[in-house]
Structures are given as C-alpha cells and as structure tokens.
Amino acid sequence: MTSYQSRLGEGEGIADELAESQRSISIAEFFEKNRQMLGFDSGAKALVTAVKEAVDNALDACEEAGITPDIYVEIQEAGDYYRLIVEDNGPGITREQIPNIFGKLLYGSRFHKREQNRGQQGIGISAAVLHSQKTSGKPAKITSRTEQHADAQYFELIVDTDANEPEISVEDTTTWERPHGTRIELEMEANMRARQQLHDYIKHTAVVNPHARIELLEPKEHLKYERTTDQLPDETEEIRPHPHGVELGTLLTMLEATDSYSISGFMQGEFTRVGQKTSDEVIANFNDRYHGREMSWYGPESHDDEDVARAVQQAVSNKGKDATAEFADAVAKAVSEAGRVAHHRLVEIVDGHADRIEDDYEKTFGTTVREAAVEAAWAEITARRTPDVYELVDEVTTTRKDDAAVQGIAERIADKFADEARHRVTHSELEDYVARAADMTEERDDATFGETAREKILDALWEIASQVPDDPPNVSEIADDRDIASDLLEAMRETDIIAPPTGCLAPITDELVEAGLKKEFDADFYAASTRDASVHGGDPFIVEAGIAYGGDIEHDQAQVMRFANRVPLVYQRGACATTDVVKGINWRNYGLDQPGGSGIPNDAAVIMVHIASTNVPFTSESKDAVANIPEIESEIELAIREAARDLKSYLNKRRSMQQRREKQNKLATILPEMAEKLTEVTGEDELDIDDSIARIMNNVLVEREVEGDTVRVVVENNDDTNADIDLTDIVTAEPAVTNGANVVEMDGEWFVKWQTTVAAGDEAVLEYTIDGDAEFDIAVDGVEDEKLTVNA
C-alpha cells in the first residue's frame, strides 16, 4: 500500500492542499487545549490554581499601592459547579484595563521588569477565566472600583480564543460597599478533593505575608488569618540585568537593541553595577581575547645599547648624521631603561623621539622611516627571547628539570613567535604554543612537562605579555559576529563585578521566616537563614531557609514547604529543585533520621525554602515547581545547611543534656543508699547528697545560708566554663544592705535581683539582711536545668 508521505511530491495539488491547511494559532487557543500546562488539569487542582492566581494578583496589587491587604475568598456549591469569589481592598482597576487583564492571555505589566513580583507572565487570572468558560460556559463577573470614582465598574466577559481578546457581554456601573478594590466571580467544574492543598495554600500564604488578612469561606470550613503586622514588604525597584549570568542570545539581542556605539557606553547603559572602572576592566579582558596580548622581552644588556643604536642608525637614511645618531641613541637608551618591551611600546618610543628630533633638527621622520626603525630595534630586542623564556621556565618549574630540557622547551616556545612580527598572541594560542613545545620536548628530549608545569609556564608567559592599546570593535560589529560577542560575554563573566543591588527584591528576612514558623508550628526549635543575593541569567535572586523541629510536629517524614516570591508552591513537589536539594543533603550529619542517607528525612521537622527573584525559573506556566538551575540549587543548599547547623548544635546539646540527666538520675539513686550506709558505719550526721551530686556532675550549685538577720546565697561553679548567672531571690520580708543587688517590691514580696559571672571553679556570694523571719523562693536563669543544682 502506498503511503501518504510517498505521494507528497506526485502532484502540485498535494503541496497546495497542505499549504492551505497551515495557519497560526493564538496563545489563548493553544492554552485552551493545553490547560494542564497552567495547572488546570483536574477539577480539584483547577480550583486551587484559580484561588492561587486571584489571591496572588490581589496581594501584588495591594502592595504596589501601599495598602495592607484584606482578601476574602469564598467557594460555593452551585449545582453541578463551584462558584469562586475573590475580593480584595486593592487600588482597583480602571475601566479600560479590566477587559484586557481578565480576558487576554499574556497581558500584564511585569514580564519585562527586573523586579520581584508574584505574577510575571500575565497568564494566571485570564487562564482561570478561560477554564471557567470552558467547563461551565459562563462568563467571568468582575467588579472593580477605584478610589476616585463613586461607582464601581461591572463586566461580564469571556476570552475569545481565536483572537486572544476579551469578549464582553455586559458592561455597566454599579454600587459597591468597598471604597476601592476588585472582585471576581467564576463558575467552573471542580471538586473539593484537594481541600487540604487549598487550606495549605491559604495558611502558608498567611505565614509568609504577615501583613495580610486572609479569610476563606468554603462549604465545610471557615478559616480566618489576621495580620500580625502593618509593615508592608520593602518597596522594590526595577533594575537592569547584571553582567554575570547573561546568556549569549540575550547579549546579542541587547547589542542589537542598544543605542550605544561603544562597548563602554553599552556596558554602563544596559547593565547594573557597571561604572567606568568596571567597564574598562571588561574591555581590557575583551581585548585580551579579541586582539590578544603582545609578548614583552628584555632588550640587550645596558652595555650592549649600541647594538640597538647601530641597528636603528642603519635603518634610517638621508636624515643627517647628527639627527640620525641622536635619534638612534635616544631609542636605544629608552629601550634599555624600559626593561621589558612589547612591540606597541617600542612604536611609542620610536614615535616620541622621532617627533622630538623633527622639531629639533627640522627633519621629517615619516612613516617609512619610523617603521624601519621599529623593525630594526625589534629585531635586536627579540634576538635574545630564547634565554628570556629559559629564565621564566627555569624559575617556575622544579629543580629536577635538567638544563637541556629547560633549554629545549624554551627554544621551541621562542620559535613559535618567529613568524609573527608583533609577537601578538591570545591566551588560547599561547596555551597551544606551550602544549606543543612541551609535547615535542618530551618526544625528542625524553623530558616530561606535566599539566602543573605547563600551567605554570603558561601563567608566567601570559603575565609578562602586555595588554595592547588597540581600540575594541564597536557595538554594531560585535552584534554582527557571534564569535566576537562570545568573547565579550566571557570577558564579562571573568571580570570581578560586585553583586547586583537587592532593592529589586523583597525577601521575607530570617527573623520573619522564624516568626512565621513559630506562628504555625508548636516546635521545640526554630532556625532561619537568608543568603546574600546571587545571579542567574542576569537576574538577581535571594534564597531563604527555615527549620522547625520537635514539639507537636508529627514524627514522620519531614514537611517541605516551598515558596517563590512569597507564594506557596503546592503541587509538583517531586519536580522541584527545592525538593531535589533537600533529598540530596545527608541529614544524618545534622542529627535527623534519614534511612539510606538520602531522601527526605523521617523526623519531626519542617524544612522551609523561599526563593525571591526578579524572574523565578519555573518548570512550567503553572508555576508549581522551580527548575533545576545549578546556581539556584547551590544557594538553596547553602541556605538550608546554615539553618541545619544551628539544628545540629541544638540536637547535640539536647543529647548531651539527656546523657547528663541519665547520669544524674543514676547518682540520685545510688548516693542516698551509700550515704545511709556510711552514716550507719561512722555514726556521723547524714551526708548532704545534693552538694555531692553537684560536684560530681560539675554543676553550678546554689545554696542559701541564713544566720540571724543575715542571708547569704552562695553560687559555686563546678563547671570548667564561666557561668553567667541571673538570680532572683523572692523574700517575704523587706531586705536591706543588698550589696548592689536590685530590689523590687510587689504585692508584699520583695524580689532581690542579682546578676553575676562566676568563673570556672570559683564561687560568688550574694549577702543581704532582713528584719525578722521570712520565707524564701529562688529562681536561677543562665544555666541549663541539667547543669544546675539548687539547695536553697
């Protein structure tokens, strides 16, 4: 049977028929058929995604307007569908913008901004509208009021998928009790099977947005999270891209779009953190790649200056004996004083003295004469390049290299410059010279030059090479040549440029990360860390991590909480870089249970990671998981490990305290029996075992002695480290002569407060007087319970 493909070329009609069937599709039409890419792949997930998109937009709008957010989310059962209502108290949306924001995909104000925002692509809320109309056939209902207007704008609309444009069925004004804000109502096929994920999203959003009040009313539960602060996140500022992390294609696009003519103007105008000094460094590194460097050689010894002078004098003719002699001697002297001389430096020397001689003798030293003088002097300077290379090689290689081997490689390296008049070479070319010379020396002289020796020789030669003064190509030339642009990119990457400014980012901060964990989890331990800004793809980002451990947290697989730009990531945990990093850490090193040494630990822990970036690299348009970008994964790991080190210290200390308790309990069981036996045998008074336990356990012992009106509180430090004691003695009679302790009276009791540092093996005494009998109670802070014995 003849296949369809085999008949494609048989007649003109087939090609024409195929051509007629080709057409472009709109982005809305594409996502209408691929809604799963946006997170609308099931009824349960679709409802959570729609809530997420609406709430994220509300938070962004409120923060941009400087308004503390009040967000209301309601989910109603509506026959075969669910009705979603989301209201906010944001600034509202103008009548002209409402249709485009809700009825057009890829419409927004944030995509090109290098500034932290929850939304980036302009897809989310319009995709929710698209899913709603697709599953229920009903339009979205939008109400929005700005502060300047007495009435609100009301729209009912859908997305025209053929044109990716809003299709408005109702447009009107209406009254609304909110002075400003936006309300959207959607009906869609959905279910509440993902109720837990929905609750998690709302709860976690409240945790990382403590300035927001969020309320959720759904058919079975009513959740309300009050704001804990009126402090909005720091206002962010848009920045330009950072030179580190920009990719070649992006650089080419920027080169084509810029109005700058020079590299310097381009670097300073299009990138952040680039001033004149940094631009000059980039250009210098670029010139090394584009123009190369010129090898600089020692000229003849000072007593051989006449060799250069004689060579120059012979090269110059018809300029008069005195003028020629003075010119030749001046060039020879300058070469001798310069030490190492590169070709372009020799040109400068010759030109400088030629100009002076022209003025003094009224002779013309034209281009031909000057070039001849340069060529003659350069021949004399480079005549001893082999011994020059020999000295360099001999200095940087081991003493085990014999003279013949060093001489052999020096000659072969020096010979590589024989055919290049200016001895100009790029780093890669010089590396090739050294490698070929070393290989030939090993082959012919049976002398080995390993990788380390070759690198040292290369570095020594490159160090004496001189950067050239040639102007770099202009921007248009670079934009037209991918190889030259690649050289510029590498020059940017190797230049040390300070990190991008963080004003474009609004991290939660480690204090609020820890506060958020404390708000949600009743744990024994909390730790948090916030990393410095790093760069990926020219976009800065900051990673924060937090850990909660113990307490009421279930002793099961640890919970991993993922956030990006203050938005909880609820789905696709297994496809996220954060999860991969958590799994790859050996948590047993930090005291957590992790069977097999990999994977999420099985312990009573919560591990939280937040990525703040101007452009979070999500794995898909649904923004459920962060892509596996090496730079981001590295920062996630470092942030987690910083918090985990505090956890390790806590667990080690807890384990140590547990061992002390066990030892102390054993002593408390054994010593009374021993004391009783000793008393029976010796007939002496019964021993005070509390003092004995304190000294055996190296505890801090606190005792009170009362003699008449004098009260003495003795603190004895049996430990090998100093103890910072904060002691309060509560007494029912007014104390006097307290020797520096503070006294506070409250409800007929006196609190004698005393702070002191007791050195290891030493004791300190608090002494005061009272009038008459009294009752005492003592409290001691600054020492763990396991290291404290109170006998007072």
ABEGO torsion letter per residue (X at the ends): XBBAAAAAAABAAAAAAAAAABBBBBAAAAAAAAAAAAGAABAAAAAAAAAAAAAAAAAAAAAAAGBBBBBBBBBBBBEABBBBBBBBABAEBBAAAAAAAAABBGBBAAAABBBBBABAAGAAAAAAAAAAAAAAGBBBBBBBBBAABABBBBBBBBBBAAAGBBBBABBBBBBBABABEBBBBBBBBBBAAAAAAAAAAAAAAAAABAABBBBBBBAABBBBBBBABABBBBBBBBBBBBABGBBAAAAAAAAAABABABAAAAAAAABBGBBAAAAAAAAAAAAAAAAEBBBBBBBBBAAAAAAAAAAAAAABBGAEAAAAAAAAAAAAAAAAAAEBBBAAAAAAAAAAAAAAAAAAAGBBBBAAAAAAAAAAAAAAAAAAAAAAAAAAAAAABBAABBAAAAAAAAAAAAAAAAABAAGBBBAAAAAAAAAAAAAAAAAAAGBBBBAAAAAAAAAAAAAABBBBABBBBBAAAAAABAAAAAAAAAAAAABBBBBBBAAABBBAEAAAAAAAAAAABBBABBBBBBBBBBBBGGBBBBBBBBBBBEEABBBBBBBBBBBBGGBBBABGAAABAAAAAAAABBAAAAGBBBBGGBEBBBBBBBBBBBBBBABBBBABAAGABBBBBAAAAAAAAAAAAAAAAAAAAAAAAAAAAAAAAAAAAAAAAAAAAAAAAAAAAAGBBBBBAAAAAAAAAGBBBBBBBBBEABBBBBBBBABABBBBBBBBBBBABBBBGAGGBBBBBBGGBBBBBBBBBBBBGBBBBBBBBBBEBBBBBBBBBGBBAAABBBBX
